[in-house]
Amino acid sequence: MYRYDELDQAFVDQRVAEFRDQTRRFLAGELSEDEFRPLRLRNGLYIQRHAPMLRLAIPYGLLSSTQLRMLAHVARRYDRGYGHFTTRQNLQLNWPKLAEVPDILAELATVQMHSIQTSGNCIRNVTADHLAGVAPDELDDPRPYCELIRQWATLHPEFTYLPRKFKIAVTGSPQDRAASEVHDIGLHLKRGREGDIGFTVLVGGGLGRTPVIGQVIREFLPLPELFAYLEAILRVYNRHGRRDNIHKARIKILVKSLGIERMREQVETEWQASRAGAPRLDAAQVQRVHDFFRPHPYATLPDLDVETGREPAFQAWFRYNTRAHRVSGYRSVFLSLKAHGSVPGDVTSQQMEAIADLADAESFGEIRATHNQNLLFADVRQERLYPLWQKLQLLQLATPNIGTLTDMIACPGLDFCGLANAGTLDVARQIQQRFDSLDYLYDLGDIELKMSGCMNGCGHHHVGHIGILGVDKHGEQWYQITLGGSANGFTALGEVIGPSVPQAEVAATVERIVEVYRARREGDERFIETLQRVGMQAFRQGAYASHPQAA
């Protein structure tokens, strides 16, 4: 993984000192709330419903065991002993004290971590496929390119105050596990005619109030032109993006208003006009960063049959929570942060410390945060899977539900977020209780359920096979259901199926929907495939059967 040099460390240390002085001046009354707000946002600090919330950057989701131990320490000393992993592969602390935030950032800086550009109208944390570097279907490892973009984007003087926040995702596999098509810019690694690495560039994706799937703006961008082309896109956006209406400020609105052809013309014109003076990626730069992501010293091992003769519980875990590795004798292992009864994405300090120890012993000292709010050991020897499973069970991190209905994405909702209209955590528990039978979950197969507490869509409900959106109706919490979304394998936006339902009826409504699937599926069809074949009407009728409270 990437390691700071002296310049990196000096920059982060200087930023900590700067924010410490800004915080001191605010608490002393020398800065107003309006003056302090942009300063704290540039350092990942929000004011939520009950307390400040600090969002910590985990670039492309990659953590060392040392960094995870520091997160455990910070959560215990400065918060309430846990952290929350997000869909952008970051970690949030929900209860820090404002006066202590500079101390948190100072401690994080000792292990090469920070919270810079995790909020504000700037280029946010660049995300990637959590199986980067180990996926058998991968064209190239996207993490070096994420790191190059991170270094280029950090405090870029031209793009510090964009019309709105800006998100970039990079994927190196045909299967888009980074949800890149619903990002402001999605970069898909691709080989040119001469075998050279470049990118297919998508622009204008995003969720929230106006969900949009990104469109291809360039079929092939040569690697050396990456920064120049990104700058061209961002300049067009900075010049023409709306700043008069926060709900219409994202680049997706600009692309929609211009149309992709006109947007492409403007970006290409800007690129050609400015590329002579724009930064170019030379081979030495790329190789320098690539060297930080060299493959680990894998042992020469055969593939093993680790399931035969083992108990069914282990076999289920192996099937659902592990994935194939590009190197024989290894598997990638998901650590489920979705144990039934728990908050999706939450992990305690004790769990973090134990995970760090296991990472040192079993996965080259690295941990990955996934797009779906779980953690991952990317490089586990197959011969070590059974003892690892036993240890993860004791930590409540081995629930064999990855890819099932209870492996849901959920934002913190009304329990924490000041923007939310409705709670998500109680609904998550409701669903976990109703779908507590693993055999039933396995019969249902692959179903992606995603839930948001407001239209901002932090829980990505628009791209869930089943999406749940909390809404406020005269002070009561109701929930709108969408079906047919997808961000894995292909990208599609869900369709609202009808009236919203009260909180107490959400899990029952989901159950009626999946029962329609069970009754109508053919062979090994997945939920999304049956829905596409049968059509929405059958599911709509099933959802509202015996449901007079819908409104």
N, C-alpha and C positions, 0 to 999 in steps of 0.2 A: 504494500500500500504506500501511498505518497507520504514522504517525510519532509517536514519543514527544513529549509535552509536558514541561514542567519537572517536573511531579509524577511522571510515569512514570519519568523518568531519576533523580530523587532517590530514589524508592522502590527501584529496582534497585541503585543505588550503595550505598544503606544496607544492602540485603540482602547484598551482597558483603562489606562491612565486618563485618557480623554473623557471617557464616560464616567469615571469615578468623580472627576471634577464637575461634570455637568449635573450629576445626581446630587452632589453636595450643594451646588448652587440652587438647584430646584428646592431641596428640602430646607434651605436657609431662606427661601423666599426671594432669591435674586433672579430666578427665572419663573415666568408665568407658566401655567399649564399649556397654553398655546405655543409658547416657545420651547417647552420641554418635549412636547408630544412628538415632533419629527425626530428629535434626537434619540428618544427611547425606542421609537419604531425602527430606526436604523440599526438598533442593537437587539432586535427581537423581543422587545418588552411591550406587552399589551396590558390594558386594564380590563379585566374580565368581570363577571358578575359579582364574585365574592372577593377577589384578590388579584394582584398582578399575575400574568402568565408569561413565562420566559420560554421562548422557543430556541432550542439549541441545534446548530447545524451539524448534520451528519452527511457530508458530501457523498452523493450517490450511494448512501446507505452503509458505508463500510466503516467498521469500528475495530480497533485493536482491543485485546483483553485489558490492557492498561487503561485505555480510554473508558471502557465500560465500568471498570472499578471506580474510576473517578466519578462517573455519572451516579453510581451507587452511593458514593460518599457524599456528593452534593445533594442528592435527593434526601438522604438521611439527615444531614446537618442543617440544610437550609429549607427543606420542604417537609412533606409528611411521609417520607419514606417510600415514595414510588414515583415513577415517571410514566408518561403516555406516549407511545410511538404512533406517528401519524402516517397518512397515505403519501406524504412527501419524504418519507424515510428519515424524518427528524424526530427529536424527543422534546416533549413539552413538560415543564414543571408548572403545576397549577396553583401553588401556594407560596411562592417566594415573597419575602419582605423587600419592599423597594430599596430600603437603605442597605440591604445585604447583596443586592444584585451585582454591584461591582466586585464584591468578594467572590461571588460565584464565578464571574467571568475571569477573574485573576487565577482562580484555581484551575479552571478549564484550560487556560492558556499554557499551563505547565505541561499539559499532555496534548498540545497542538489541537485544541478545540476552541470554538468561538460561537457567537450568535449573529455575526455580521450578515446582513441582507437576508435574514429569515422573515422579515416583514418590511413594510414600506413599498413605495412605488418604484421598485428596482428589479433587477434580475435575481430571482430567488434561487434556492438550492437546486442545482442541476441533478436530475434523477436518472436512474438507469435500471436495467433488468437486474433483479437480485441474483440471478444465476450467471451473471457476467463472468466470463473467463472459464467457466466449467460446463456450460450448456453444450451438449453434443451437436446441436443444430446451429451453433454460432458461426458467423462469418469472421468476426474479429471481436476482440474484447472492447466494449464501449467505454470502460472506465478511464483509460488514458485520455480519451477525447473529452469526457466529462471534466476531468481535472484541468485540462488545457482551457476549456471554456470557463471553469471556475476562476482560474487565475486571471484570464482576460477580463472577466466581468466584474471582479471584485473592485468596488469603488471606481468603476470606469467613469471618468468625469462627465461624459456626454449622456450617460444613461442612469444617473443616480436619482433623477426626479422624472420618471416616465409618467405618462398619463395615468397608468395603473400598474399593478404588480404584473410581473412577466415571468413565465415558467417555461423551461426547456427540458426536454427528455431525450435521451439517446438510447437506441437499441441496436444490437448487433445480430439479432436472430430474425428469421422469417416470422416467428410467433412473437407478437408484440406484448411482452410481459411488463412493459413500462407505461402502458396507457398513453403512448406518445401522440396518438391522434386526437386527444382531447387536451393538448398543451398548446400554448401560444406558438411555440415552434417545436416540431418533432423532427428528429434527425435519425434516419435509418441508414446504417452502414451498407455500402453497396460497392461492388467492383466495377470499374470501367472496362472499356473494350481491351485495354492493354493489361488488365489485371490489377490496376492501381486502385487503392482504397479511396472512396469518396462517400458522398451522402445523397440520398433522396431527401429533399427538404419539404416539410409540410408546414403550413402556417394557418393561424386563425382558429385553432381548436380551443375548446374551453367548456366548462360546465356552468354552474351558478344559475342566475336568473334567465340567461339566454344560452342554453346548451347548443354547441356547434361542433361538428366533426371537422378537423383540419383538412385543408386541401393541398395537393401537391403544387408547389410554386416552382420547383426545379427538380427535374428527374435525376440529374447527376451533377453534383458539385464537387470538383476536385478538392482533395484535402487541403492543399496549400491555400485555397481561397476561403476557408471556413470563416475566419474572423472577418474578412472583408465583406462576405455576403451577409453574415449576421449583423454587422454594422449597417449595411444597406437597408435591411429589413427594419431594424430599430430606428434608423433615421427617418424613414418614411412614416413609421408609427409615431415617433416623437413629433414630427412636423404636422401630421394630420389627425392624430388620435384626439378624441374629444376630452376636454378637461372641464367642461361645463356641467357634466352629468356623470356621477360616479357609476351609475348603472349602465352607461353606454361608453365607458372609457377603455374597455379592453380592445386588443387588436382584432378580435373576432368581429366586433361591430364595424370596424374600419374595413375589414376584408369583405364583409357582407354588403356594406354600402357601396364599395367600389366595384365589387365583383373580382373574382380571382384573376381574370385576364388583365384588367386595368392595374390591379395590385402588382401583378408580375411585371408589367411594363414599367411601373414606377420604381420597383426595386431593382430591376435590371439596369435601368437608366442611372440610378444612384450608384449602383455597383460599378458600372463602367466608368462613371465620372470620377469616382473616388478611389478606385482600387490601386492606382499608382502610389498613393500615399498611405494606403491602409496596411495594417500589419499582415504579413504572410507567414504561414507555418512552414518553416523549412525542416528538412529531414532530421537535422540535429536536435531541434526542439522536440519534435515528436518522439525521437528515440530516447531522449533524456527522460521524458515522462513515462514512456513505455517501459523503461528499465525498472521503474518502481512497481510494475505489475507483472513482472516475470512469473512464470508458473512456479509453484512451490516445488521443493525437492521431493517429488512423489517417489514412493518405493515401487519397484516392479512387482506387481501382484496380479494374481488371476482373479477373474470374477468368481464369486462364490454363491452357492445356494444357501442363503442364511435363513430361509423361511421353514424349510422342511423339518418337521419334528418339533417346532416351537409352538408355544401356546397361541390360540387364536388372537388374543389381545395384541401380541407382538406382531403377528402376521397382518392384522389390520393397521397397526401403526406403520409397518414397513410399506404397505400398499399406499396409504394416504399421506404419510408425512415424510417420505423420502423420494428422491428423484435420481434419475440416471446421471452419471458423471462422464465427462469425456475421457477420463483416464480409467482404465480397467482396475478393478479392485477397490474403487471408491464410490461413495454415494453422497449426495447432498441431503441434509436433514433439516426439516422445518421444526422449529420450537413453537408450538401453538400457544399464542397469547389469547386464546379463546376458550379456555376451560369453562364448562357450563357453570353459571353462577358468578363468573368474573366479568369485569368491564373489558370489552375488546380493546386490545392495544396496551393495557396497563401491565406494568411489571414492577415488582417491589425491589428495594435495595438488596434484600437477602437473595432474591432470585438473580439479580444482576451479578452479584459477586460470585454466586455458584456457577452461572453461565460463563463468566470470565475464566474461572478455574477449568471448566470443562473444555472451553475453547483452547486453552493452552495444552490440555492433555490430548484432545481429539481432533482439532481442526486448525493447526498452525497458528493458534493465538488470534484468530480473526472471527468476527461476528458480523452478520449483515442484517440490516433492517429492511423489511420487504415493503412493497407497495400495498400489500394487504394487511398491514399492521401485525405481522408476525416477525420472528427472528429466524436466522438461518445459519447453520454450520455448513459451509460449502464443500468441505474436503474431509470426509470421515471415511476411514478404512472400513470396508465391509465387515471385516472380522471383529470390529469394535462396535457394531451397531447394537447388538443385544445388550452388552453391559451399559452402553450409553442410554438405551431405552429405559433400563431399570433405574438409572440415576435421574433421568428426566421425569419419570413417573413420581418420584419422591418430591420433586420440585413443582408438580402440577403443570408441567410443560410438555406433556406427552399425550394430550387429548388427541385421538386419531381422527381429526375432523377437517383436515386441510382440504379445501375444495368442496366441502359440503355446506349445507344450509346454515349451520351454526358457525362457520368460519366467516362471519359477517364483518363488513366494514361499518363502523359507526363513529360519527363525530361525538364530542362530549355533550352536545346539546344543551338544554336549558339548565342542567345541573351546574354548568360552569360558564358557558359562553353568553356574553351580554347581547349577542345578535340573535340568538336562537328564539324560535317561537314555541318550541315544544321539546319535551325531554326525549332522549334516545335510550338512556341506560336502563330505565325500567322496562321499556319495550324490548330491549335486547334480552333482559332476564326472562321476560314473558315468553319470548320465542325459544330461548334455551330450555325452559321448563317444559314447553309443549313438545319440543322435538328432542327430548332427552334420550331416546332410544337410539343407540348407534346403529342397530340393525335396520331401523326404519330410515335413518339418514343414508345408510349405504344403499338401500333400495332406491331411494330418490336419486342418488348419484350426484353429478356435478350441477350444483345450483349456486349462483352468485347472488347473495342478498346484500344490499347496500342501503344505509340509512343516514339521512341528514335531518338536523333539527331546524333548518331554515333553508330558504331559497339559494343561499350562497353555495350549497351543495358540497361542503367539505367531506361528506360521507359518500360522495360520488353516486348518489341514488339514480341519477339519470342513466348510468351505464350498468346498472345491476340487472341481471335476469329478472329479479324482483327488486323494485326500488320502493323505499318508504320515505316520505317527506312529511315532517311535522309542520302543522299549520295551526294558527291561533284563530279560534272562532268565538268571539265574544268572551274572551278570557278562559276558554276551555281548549284543551289540547286534542286535536284531531289529526288524522294521518291519511295522506293521499297515497294511493298505490299505483305504481307504474310497472309495466311488464315489457320484456323484449329488448332491454338494453344489453350491451356487451362491451367489454374493453379487453377481452382476452380471446385471441384467435381471430376475431373480427370486431370492428367497432360499430356500434349502433346505439341510438338513443331510445329509451323506453317511452311507451305511450301510456298516458293516464287512462285507467280502465273505467273510471266512474267516480261517484261521490266519495268523499273522505269518510273514514270510520273513526269512532271514538277509541281512545287509548286501550281500553279494556278489551276491544274486539280485534286488535291488530293480529295477534298470533292466530286466532281462530280464522280470520280471513285468509292469512297465509296458508293455513292448513287446508282450507277449502280449495284454494288455487292449486296446491300440489296434489290434491286428490283428483282433480280434473286431469292433471298430467298422468297420474298413475293409471287412470281409467282409459286414457286415450293414446298413450304411447305405443309405439310398435317396436318390437325387438329391443335393441340396445340404445334407442334414441335418448339423447339428453333432453333435459327440460326445455332448453332454448330451441332445440330441433323440433320437438313436438309442437311447441307454441307456433313456430313458423309454418309448420305443415297444416295444423288444425285451424289456426287463425285465432284472433283475439276474442271473438264473440263467445265461444264456449267457455273460456276462462272467465270472462266478465260475468256470465250468467252464474257460474259456479261460485265466484267470489261473493256475490250478493244474495245467494240463496239463503232464505231464513234470516235475513239481515235487515230488519226494519229500521235500525238506528242509523243507517248510513244517511249522511246529509251533505 
